[in-house]
């Protein structure tokens, strides 16, 4: 069980799930990072020590896929900006 009382409130009441899930999906769509092919984890700042440790623990295939997603997102962004 979470120690956070707010999290406990949302977990124990099923009606909150009915309106929070659609809201979170709408928010994820509005952020735009999924349209670029990114995952939420790709957006975490790499300067954090914990993030650096987590990146070192990634399997080689997952690390390669992450770099590929980031490069592709930058290329799409640059193409979109120069096209306007």
N, C-alpha and C positions, 0 to 999 in steps of 0.2 A: 504494500500500500504506500502511496506517495505521502511524504511528510508535508507537502504543500497543501494547505486547506482549500485553496482555489481549485487545484487539480483534483482533489478528493471530491469536491462539490460536483464537478463535471463528470467524473467517472461514475459516481453513484446514482446519477439521475439519467435515465435513458432518453428523456425528452431533449436533453441538451445535445445528444448525439445527432438527433434528427435535424437540428438547425445548424450545428457547428460544422458538420461534414460538408454540406453544400456550400456554406460560407467559405470554408477553407479551400474547396475546389475552385470556387469563383476567384478567390484571392490569388491562388496559384496561377490561374489562367491570365489574370490581369497583370501579374508581375512580368511576364514575357520571357522568362528564362527558359521555359520548356519549349517555346517556339524556336529557340536557338539550339535546342538539343541538349541543354545542360540539366544536370541534377542539382537539387538544393545543396548537396554536399560540395559541389564544385564552387559554390559562391562563398564558402567560409574563408576568412582571411588566413593566408598561409604563414603570416608572421607569428602566430600564436605557437607557443612551445608544444601544446597538446596536439594541435593540428599537424605540426611537423612530425611528431612521433607517430600519429595515425597514418600519415602519408608514407612514412618509412615502412610501416607494417603492411601496406597494401601488397597484394600479389602483383607480379610483374604485368600480367594481362590487364588487371584493373587500373594500375597506374598508367599504362599506355593508353587505355581507353579514356581516362580522365584528361590526359594531355591532348589527345585527339579532339575531344569535345570542346575543350577550351580554345584550341587553335581554330577549329571550324567556326565557333561562335564569333571569334574576333574577325575572321574573314567575312562572314556574313554581315556583321555589323559594319565593317569598312566598305563592303560592296553597297550596302543599303545607304550609307551616308554619302558616298560619292555619286550615287545614282540620283540623289535629290538635288 
